[in-house]
Structures are given as structure tokens and as C-alpha cells.
Amino acid sequence: MMPSAIFPDLKDRSVLITGGGSGIGAALTEGFVRQGSRVAFIDIADEASQALAERLGREYGNRPLYLNTDLRDIEALRASVGKATGAHGPVTVLVNNAAWDDRHDIDEVTAEYWDKNQSINLRPQFFAAQAVAPGMRQAGGGSIVNFTSTSFMINQGNFPSYTAAKAGIIGLTKGLAGRLGPENIRVNAIAPGWVITERQRDLWVTEDGLKSHIAKQVLKEEIQPGDMVGPCLFLASDAARMLTAQTLIVDGGYL
């Protein structure tokens, strides 16, 4: 469910979202489109992303720019930031949402698998921030929102490379906040709980497992992708102008 709040300062802002074509990312793309932002989003799921851009263009008269990009390719990432800037002006809101949460066992992880996992889950977040920083300086400031996860906070053991990356994102967030804050660029993180995306439901949700998880939440409902939109809009907006280096946990009270 999309939040009802409107943040007037987000209208016409140049926004770039990684992994914006499905799941939480698609909800974030729609959320910023609804605010009247000029949105570009990066993804590799071509068919779904094209369909999302077309639907949002029809529904809101504000079609986002879809940029097919493999985030493991840093030069391609930089080129896509350039395309977003060329289309919409300097990016002043970056949402680092893209992730790959495949499960993996400690006994089966190879060096090659580890590097691939980190090249999707952690490395692009830094290089995306590096790429947009000059434009944010030019614009007088900006907001970067990095998506981490509560998975490492609850000692979830079935994807150690992923949880290592998600813990690293909090360190990256604080380091970037310290460096970029004097230039009026805020950097914060959102840590979702178990968000029931279509991918989660197809691959890992069981009736008993979901019931057990919700029973440990204070708010006794499934967390939906749209539930991440309001917190992200808030952190991106001037409503959070003195908020940086923070991690906002959105998990229904599980923790």
C-alpha cells in the first residue's frame, strides 16, 4: 500500500533508484513517481522493468526512465548515472536498493561466489554514491538512502555473504555520512524486516514460517513492499534535513 503523505520538496527532484524494477524497488519507483519526482531506475530484469515504466507512465503521466544496467559493471553504472543526469538533471536523491538474497551454505561458498555476492550487495552502493556525489555538490546537497537488512541483526545463518554485505552497508552509510555531511549530503539506511515480495513468496515463504515470523512482530501483519516507501520518502525529503548517519529499522516491531 502506497503512503498517503505528499512531500512537496520531492516534486521535480532527480531521483535514481537501483534495483527499481521489481519487489521493494518497484514500490519505491512508484512511490517517487507519485510524488512527481523525475525518476530513473536501474535494473537488469528487462521485461518487468519495461512493463513497470509503461504502467507508471499511463497511471501517473510521469514515466520513469528505465536504465538496463548490470551493477557489477562499475563503468556501466557510472554511464547510467550520466544518462539519468542528462535526462533529469543532477541526481539529488539516490536510493541504493538493489540486492541479491540467494541462500547459500557456509560449506559451499567459493571465493568466486563470495566476490559475485559482494559485487551485487555491497560494492555498487559505494560506487553509485561516488558517481552521484559531484552532482549533489553542484545542486547544493542531496540525500542517499541505502537499503540494508535486519537479517544480520537476528543472526540469520543461511546466507552469510549476504548478511556480511548488509552489515557492511551500515558501516558504509556512516562513513559516507561523515565525509559528505559538510557538503549538505545526508546518508541514511533502511533495514527492512521480512518483506513479502513476489520473489520471497515464490522461493522461501511457507505458511508456518510466515505465521511464526508475524507472531514475533508487534504489528501482526505481513510487511509489504509498499511499507518501505514512506520511510524512504521521509529520509529523502527535507522533513529529515537534520537526520544523517542513521539506520531506520522497519520490521513491524520484530526487534
C-alpha positions as CSV (number, residue, x, y, z in Angstrom):
1,M,0.0,0.0,0.0
2,M,1.4,3.4,-1.0
3,P,1.6,6.0,1.7
4,S,-0.8,8.9,1.5
5,A,1.7,11.6,2.5
6,I,3.0,14.0,-0.1
7,F,6.3,15.7,0.3
8,P,6.2,18.9,-1.8
9,D,10.0,19.2,-1.9
10,L,10.3,15.9,-3.8
11,K,8.4,17.2,-6.8
12,D,10.7,17.5,-9.8
13,R,13.6,16.2,-7.8
14,S,16.0,14.0,-9.8
15,V,15.9,10.5,-8.2
16,L,17.9,7.4,-9.1
17,I,16.9,4.0,-7.7
18,T,19.0,0.8,-8.1
19,G,17.1,-2.4,-8.5
20,G,13.9,-0.4,-9.1
21,G,12.2,-2.8,-11.5
22,S,10.7,-5.4,-9.1
23,G,9.9,-6.1,-5.4
24,I,10.7,-3.3,-3.0
25,G,12.5,-1.4,-5.8
26,A,9.3,-1.3,-7.9
27,A,7.3,0.0,-5.0
28,L,10.0,2.7,-4.4
29,T,10.0,3.7,-8.1
30,E,6.2,4.1,-8.0
31,G,6.4,6.0,-4.7
32,F,8.7,8.6,-6.1
33,V,6.7,8.8,-9.3
34,R,3.6,9.6,-7.3
35,Q,5.5,12.4,-5.6
36,G,6.1,14.0,-9.0
37,S,9.8,13.3,-8.9
38,R,11.8,12.8,-12.1
39,V,12.7,9.1,-11.6
40,A,15.3,6.9,-13.2
41,F,15.8,3.4,-12.1
42,I,18.4,0.7,-12.8
43,D,17.7,-3.0,-13.2
44,I,18.6,-6.0,-15.3
45,A,15.1,-7.6,-15.5
46,D,14.3,-6.1,-18.8
47,E,10.7,-7.2,-19.5
48,A,9.4,-6.5,-16.0
49,S,11.2,-3.1,-15.9
50,Q,9.8,-2.0,-19.3
51,A,6.3,-3.0,-18.2
52,L,6.7,-1.1,-14.9
53,A,7.8,2.1,-16.7
54,E,4.9,1.8,-19.2
55,R,2.3,1.3,-16.4
56,L,3.5,4.1,-14.3
57,G,3.6,6.4,-17.3
58,R,0.0,5.5,-18.1
59,E,-1.3,5.8,-14.5
60,Y,0.6,8.9,-13.4
61,G,1.6,10.7,-16.6
62,N,5.1,10.6,-15.2
63,R,7.0,7.8,-16.9
64,P,10.3,6.9,-15.2
65,L,13.5,6.3,-17.1
66,Y,14.5,2.7,-17.1
67,L,18.2,2.0,-17.4
68,N,19.2,-1.6,-18.1
69,T,22.5,-2.0,-16.2
70,D,24.5,-4.8,-14.6
71,L,25.6,-3.2,-11.3
72,R,28.7,-5.5,-11.2
73,D,30.0,-3.4,-14.1
74,I,31.1,-0.2,-12.4
75,E,31.7,1.7,-15.7
76,A,28.2,0.8,-16.9
77,L,26.9,2.0,-13.5
78,R,28.7,5.3,-14.0
79,A,27.3,5.6,-17.5
80,S,23.8,5.1,-16.3
81,V,24.2,7.8,-13.6
82,G,25.3,10.0,-16.5
83,K,22.2,9.1,-18.5
84,A,20.0,9.8,-15.5
85,T,21.7,13.2,-15.0
86,G,21.3,14.0,-18.7
87,A,17.6,13.3,-18.7
88,H,16.6,14.8,-15.3
89,G,19.5,17.0,-14.1
90,P,21.9,16.2,-11.3
91,V,20.7,13.3,-9.1
92,T,19.8,14.7,-5.7
93,V,18.2,11.5,-4.3
94,L,20.0,8.2,-4.6
95,V,18.3,5.0,-3.3
96,N,20.7,2.1,-3.2
97,N,18.1,-0.7,-3.1
98,A,19.5,-3.5,-5.4
99,A,20.4,-6.7,-3.7
100,W,20.7,-10.5,-4.4
101,D,19.5,-12.5,-1.4
102,D,20.1,-16.1,-2.7
103,R,20.5,-18.5,0.1
104,H,23.9,-20.2,0.5
105,D,25.6,-22.6,2.9
106,I,28.9,-21.8,4.6
107,D,30.4,-25.1,3.4
108,E,29.6,-24.4,-0.2
109,V,30.7,-20.8,-0.7
110,T,33.7,-20.4,-3.1
111,A,35.9,-17.4,-3.5
112,E,34.2,-16.7,-6.8
113,Y,30.7,-16.9,-5.3
114,W,31.7,-14.6,-2.4
115,D,33.1,-12.0,-4.8
116,K,30.0,-12.1,-7.0
117,N,27.7,-11.7,-4.0
118,Q,29.6,-8.7,-2.7
119,S,29.8,-7.2,-6.2
120,I,26.0,-7.0,-6.2
121,N,25.2,-6.5,-2.5
122,L,27.8,-4.0,-1.3
123,R,30.2,-2.7,-3.9
124,P,27.7,-0.9,-6.1
125,Q,26.3,1.1,-3.2
126,F,29.7,2.8,-2.8
127,F,30.3,3.4,-6.4
128,A,26.7,4.7,-7.0
129,A,27.2,7.2,-4.2
130,Q,30.6,8.2,-5.6
131,A,29.1,8.7,-9.0
132,V,26.2,11.0,-7.8
133,A,28.2,13.0,-5.3
134,P,29.6,15.6,-7.8
135,G,26.1,16.4,-9.0
136,M,24.8,16.6,-5.4
137,R,27.6,19.1,-4.6
138,Q,26.7,21.1,-7.7
139,A,23.0,21.1,-6.6
140,G,23.8,22.2,-3.1
141,G,23.1,18.9,-1.4
142,G,21.2,15.7,-1.6
143,S,20.1,12.5,0.2
144,I,21.4,9.0,-0.2
145,V,19.3,6.1,1.2
146,N,21.0,2.7,1.4
147,F,19.0,-0.4,2.0
148,T,20.4,-2.9,4.5
149,S,18.5,-5.7,6.2
150,T,17.6,-6.9,9.7
151,S,18.8,-10.4,8.6
152,F,22.3,-9.9,10.1
153,M,20.8,-8.4,13.3
154,I,18.8,-11.6,14.0
155,N,21.8,-13.9,13.3
156,Q,20.1,-15.5,10.2
157,G,22.6,-18.1,9.1
158,N,21.6,-19.3,5.7
159,F,23.3,-16.6,3.6
160,P,26.5,-15.4,5.3
161,S,27.9,-13.4,2.4
162,Y,24.6,-11.5,2.1
163,T,24.5,-10.7,5.8
164,A,28.1,-9.6,5.7
165,A,27.3,-7.2,2.9
166,K,24.2,-5.9,4.7
167,A,26.2,-5.3,7.9
168,G,28.8,-3.5,5.7
169,I,26.2,-1.2,4.3
170,I,25.7,0.3,7.8
171,G,29.4,1.0,8.1
172,L,29.4,2.4,4.6
173,T,26.4,4.6,5.5
174,K,28.1,6.1,8.5
175,G,31.4,6.6,6.7
176,L,29.7,8.4,3.7
177,A,27.6,10.5,6.1
178,G,30.7,11.7,7.9
179,R,32.5,12.5,4.6
180,L,29.6,14.1,2.7
181,G,27.7,15.8,5.6
182,P,29.8,19.0,5.4
183,E,28.6,19.3,1.7
184,N,25.0,19.1,2.8
185,I,24.6,15.5,1.6
186,R,22.8,13.2,4.0
187,V,23.3,9.5,4.1
188,N,21.0,7.1,5.9
189,A,20.0,3.5,5.8
190,I,16.7,1.5,6.0
191,A,16.7,-2.0,7.4
192,P,13.6,-3.9,6.4
193,G,12.3,-6.9,8.2
194,W,10.8,-9.8,6.2
195,V,9.1,-8.0,3.3
196,I,6.9,-10.4,1.5
197,T,7.7,-9.7,-2.1
198,E,6.7,-12.0,-5.0
199,R,10.2,-13.4,-5.0
200,Q,10.0,-14.2,-1.3
201,R,6.6,-15.9,-1.7
202,D,7.8,-17.9,-4.7
203,L,11.0,-19.1,-3.2
204,W,11.0,-19.1,0.6
205,V,7.6,-18.3,2.2
206,T,5.8,-21.2,3.9
207,E,2.5,-20.8,5.7
208,D,4.0,-22.0,9.0
209,G,7.2,-20.0,8.6
210,L,5.3,-16.8,7.9
211,K,2.9,-17.3,10.7
212,S,5.8,-17.9,13.1
213,H,7.6,-14.7,12.0
214,I,4.5,-12.5,12.2
215,A,3.8,-13.9,15.7
216,K,7.1,-12.3,16.8
217,Q,6.3,-8.9,15.2
218,V,4.5,-6.3,17.4
219,L,2.4,-5.4,14.3
220,K,0.6,-8.6,13.3
221,E,0.5,-8.1,9.5
222,E,2.7,-9.1,6.5
223,I,5.2,-6.4,5.7
224,Q,4.6,-5.4,2.0
225,P,7.0,-3.7,-0.4
226,G,4.9,-0.5,-0.2
227,D,5.6,-0.3,3.5
228,M,9.2,0.7,2.7
229,V,8.1,3.7,0.6
230,G,7.0,6.0,3.3
231,P,10.3,5.7,5.3
232,C,12.3,6.2,2.2
233,L,10.4,9.3,1.1
234,F,10.8,10.7,4.6
235,L,14.6,10.2,4.5
236,A,14.8,11.6,1.0
237,S,12.8,14.7,1.9
238,D,13.6,17.9,3.7
239,A,11.5,16.6,6.6
240,A,14.6,14.7,7.6
241,R,17.0,17.6,6.9
242,M,19.0,17.1,10.1
243,L,18.9,13.3,10.1
244,T,22.0,11.5,8.8
245,A,24.2,8.5,9.6
246,Q,21.2,6.7,10.9
247,T,19.6,3.3,10.3
248,L,15.8,3.1,10.4
249,I,14.5,-0.4,11.2
250,V,11.2,-1.1,9.5
251,D,10.3,-4.6,10.7
252,G,6.8,-4.4,12.3
253,G,8.5,-4.4,15.7
254,Y,10.2,-7.8,15.4
255,L,13.3,-6.5,17.0
